[in-house]
Amino acid sequence: MSRKIIDLSMEVSKDMVTFPGISKTMMTVLETHEEYAANIGAAKFGVTSLTAHNLIVISDHAGTHIDSLYHVVPDAPGCDAIPLEYCVSDGVLLDFTDKPIGYMITAADVQRQVKKIGYSLKPLDIVLINTGASRYNTEQRYLVEHCGMTREATLWLIGQGIKVMGIDAPTFDPPIKSMFETQKFWEAHRVMCEKEYYHVENLANFDALPRPFGFTVSVAPVKWKHTTGAPVRAMAIME
């Protein structure tokens, strides 16, 4: 049986677009191949090129990452406590690319999309919210030109047994401008104060998925101790 891997991750670089308030990523060469060989003492024996090393400084919310409960709840567990069985499961792609900028996805919207693709959600499915924003995630408009999830839509998915959800936008909620216009601030995030669930942000490449279900999604986080978020190398696995 053949297997196809589809990368769902945003590229990480020092020039990447990050959410307002998130520090820019810094990447530099700490030691070149030649410098390490000289510094370790191997060069004097004729080995003039060994292993290079990079120094990377990155926010736990830059690039494709998963949010822990600690991101919202001060005394909650961090990313190292997210159960791995939640992070590798059957994927379901819901299309909201027709929604206008700033739109707030309702529970009814989610239900209609699930019905449209002819799928029955089951516990621990990983639900992917397609806004279309990742098509321009190297541009500054990526931060403002997307729709987002509401509290009600998030709670409905949790009610179906969903523990992990993901979006191809810089935040799981609508853009900041929309939240101020409606005076509803990070309501999807704040569901974490009541329910255990996790969301992945800055996903990408949903257009490469040939169908809305029938694939496995992996979004396992780096095991960073008690952080509010952690990078994931998100992928879809199609048999």
N, C-alpha and C positions, 0 to 999 in steps of 0.2 A: 504494500500500500504506500503510495507517494504522500509526501507531506509538504505543505507550503507554509512558510512563515511570513507574516506581514507585519512589518514594523509599525507600531502605533505611537512612537515616541517623537517628541520634539528634539531637534538637534541642540546640543548644549555648546555654547561658545561665549566668549567675552562680549560679543556683540548682540547676544540674544535679547529679545524683548522680555521684560519682567514686569510683573504687576506693580502698580504704584506702592511705594513703601518697601518693596523688596530690593535688597542690595544687588548691585550688578555683579555678575560672575567675573572672577579674576582667574586667569590661567597663564602660567609662565613656565618656562623651562628652568628647573632648579639646578640641574647639572646636565651638561651635554654628554654624549657617549665618550668623547675624548677627555672631558674634564673628570668624569668619574674614574676612568682608567688611570689618570694621573693621580687623582686624590687618594685612591685606594692603594696605589703603589704598584699596580700591574704594568704600567707603561714602561718602567725601567727594565722589565723582562721581555719587552717587545710586544705586549698586548696593549695596543694604543686606543682601542675602541671597545667599550663594554656597554653597560646599561645606562640609558638616560632616565631622568626623573623629572616629572612635572609637579608644580605646586598649584593646587586648585582651591580657590576659596569660593564657596557657593552657599546661597541661602537654602534652607530646607523647603522653600516654596518656589524655587526657580526651576524652570523646565517641567518635564512630565514628572509629577509627584503625587503621592497620596497624603491626604490629611488625616492625622490621628485625632482622637477625641480631645487630647490635650491642646489642640489648636484652638478649641473653643471653651473647654471646661478646665479651669485651673488645676484641679486636683485629679484629673483623669490620667489614664495610662498614655504613654507615647507610642511612637511607631513600632518599637520593638515588641509591643504587646498585641499588634494586629494579628489575628489568627491567619496563618498561611492558607488554611483550607478555604478562607473567604476570597483569596487572591488569585486562585487558579480554578476557573469554572467555565461553564458554557456561557458564551457571549450572546447578547441580543442588541442589535443596532436599531435605534429609533430615530427617524428622520424629522428634524424640525428646521430644515434649511429654508423652508418657505416662510418662516416667521420673521417679522420685521425686527430691526435693531431695537434692543431694549425690551423686547417682548418677554412676558413672564409666563413660562410654561405651566399650565394648570394640570390638575389630576385628570380632568376630562380629556385634555390633549394627549396625555400619556396613554390613557385607556384606548382612545381612538387609534393611536399608532400601533399599539399592541394588537388590536383587532384587525387593523389593515394588513399587517404582515402575516396574519393567521397563526399566531403563536400563543401558547399558554405559558405564562411565567411560572417558574417553580422556584422554591427556596434555593438561595445561593447562586442563582444566575447573576452574571455581571452585566448590568444594563449600561449601554453606551448612548449618550445623548449627542446627536449630530447637529451642530449649529451651523456648520460650514465655515466657521471662523479660522480654522487651522489652515485654510487655503492661503491665508495672508498673514501667517504668524511670525513673519520676519519684518512686518511693517507695524508702525505705531497704531494704526487703526484697529489692529487686532485687540487692543485693550478696550475699545469702546463699541465695536461693531459686532455684536453678538446678542443672542437671547440667553435666557438663563432659567434655572429651576425655581419654583416657589416652594414654600413650606408644605403646602397641600400635596403637590405632586411628589415631593420627596417622601412624605409620610405614607402616601398610597403605595409607593414602591416598597417601602419597608414593610407595609402590611401584607405584601405578597411574599415576604421572606427574603427580600433582597438586602444584602449586607454591603455590597460594593457597587457603586455607580461611577460613571466617568463621563467627562465632557471634553470636547475639543475647543475649549475656550479658557481664558486666563483665570476665571473664577466659576464656581458652580452656580452662583447667583447671577442675576442680570448685572449689567455694567453699573458702576458707581453712580453715574448720572441718573439712571432710571431709579435706583434705590432712593436717591435724594428727592426725586420728583414725586415718588409715591410714599416717601417716608417709611419704607419697609427695608430695613437694613440687615443684610446677610441672613435672611430668614431661613434659607435652606441650610446654611451652615449651623445656625442655632438650633436646628432639630437635634443636633448632637447633645444638647443639654438634656434631652428627654429620652432619646433612643440611641442604641448602638448601631451606627452605620458609618461607612467611610466613603469618601469620594476622591476620584482621581481627576486632576486638572491638567490642562495643556496637553491633552492627547492629540494625535495627529493622524493623517493619512486614512481617514475613514472611507474616502472615495475608492481606495484599493480593495475594500471588502466587497466581494462579488454578490453577496446575499446577506440578508438581515439576521440570520441565525444559522446554526450548523457549523460552528467553529468554537474553539476553546480560546479564552482570553487569559493571559498571565500578566498580573500587575503587582508582583511581589516586591515589597520595599526593601531597600538596603537596611540592614539591622543596626540603625543608629539608636543609641540608648536614650529613651525618654525625650524624643524630639517631637515638635509639633507637626512635622511633615518629613517625608523622606523620598528621595528619587526612586523611580521605578523604570525599568526598561520594558515598556509595555509592548506586547505582541499578541497577534491573533494567530492561532495554529489551525490550519485547515487540512483535514485528512482527505 
